[in-house]
């Protein structure tokens, strides 16, 4: 079970707590986590990745194990601690605007 | 007794204001979608409890929300919480926040490019929905005006959206963004001819279709814009808003960047009716519900100073279809006021004593229950108001 921490506005949109859990079949990567997240919460499609390009939206970042993984390739394997559920995968909104 | 329901979109959420026909005591609900920008909400005239809302964020993009109970509850069409994304047949479920521009069937690449600020060509990039316009005959059909400028239509209650891409054939490569972006902000439906629509884009101008959206014609003859290389160009004008009376769909009133304009031939030609206005820069323009020659504007100081002139919040009314204007000030602040009223932030009810509503960038929503003679605030301290739409309910 993969743990994912959502930013505030995505929690309200998906009507969830801060942390959600999703099952990922196969390698645990940014893409496979987001695919599983969007399958469980379809209202989040387009809010994290662009609908067409599937690229991370510019003002969101991905963190895990105190590392910024935002610029890692979407199919790169994530740390074992994320895959095992020991550590969550964080989706964080940029601190910007007002 | 009739009621009114006022749908208010703000920088930080939506609010719904309801009152009886006297329009003196108000119930306020909200914020709905707290913290999100709500560019526009609008209800279906066929089913007034069917509401559509554009919810967006610089972080999280575009969401479409729908209510089927007059705003008590909302959902994203086709994607209830926790529902599987695939149907039992393996088909992907509807994706109500997916706005994808048409591509060339030959190359798979986006259709056309538009003019960027520096004069180079730039690809179309979806940013947000500025305006939602429900069909006059079918609550499941709704149009969306978006940035970068294009017109989308849904025929399944907002679940799926498809571009009416023929619009971009109307010299799309010459369109360019205004300071606020290149948005399609005005959609007018002709109640006497379902195949005719008018739309307006900043900064491209006004366009008309006579075949339900397949083909479009620029309708900007008579507009004069000194800030563009060719002041009388066929496209490129910064039209801010257009209004019409439903009984006379061939008569259009326009608030351009500067200038109040009028057309009596469905937009084929325009002439200026700014008349005695102290300034003719502004955003909203609306027509009285029962008097097709009575129109309202809220001029602001200039293109460089987006607030009302002289610290006075004044609505101007013309009862002569333009040229002769009177300032309406009773109940509105007449000193130290420096707000603006945005293009979709004015609306008209259809009660016998016609009500006028507008919201300001300072968070006030005002009502006049007597066609503008006197005004009162409904609320004073909302976030900046982006849009105001009123529904007249039985």
Interface residues (C-beta under 8 A of the other chain):
Chain A: X7 X8 X9 X10 X12 X13 X14 X15 X38 X39 X40 X41 X42 X43 X45 X46 X47 X48 X50 X51 X52 X57 X59 X60 X93 X94 X96 X97
Chain B: X34 X35 X36 X57 X58 X59 X60 X61 X62 X63 X76 X79 X81 X82 X83 X84 X85 X86 X93 X95 X97 X98 X99 X100
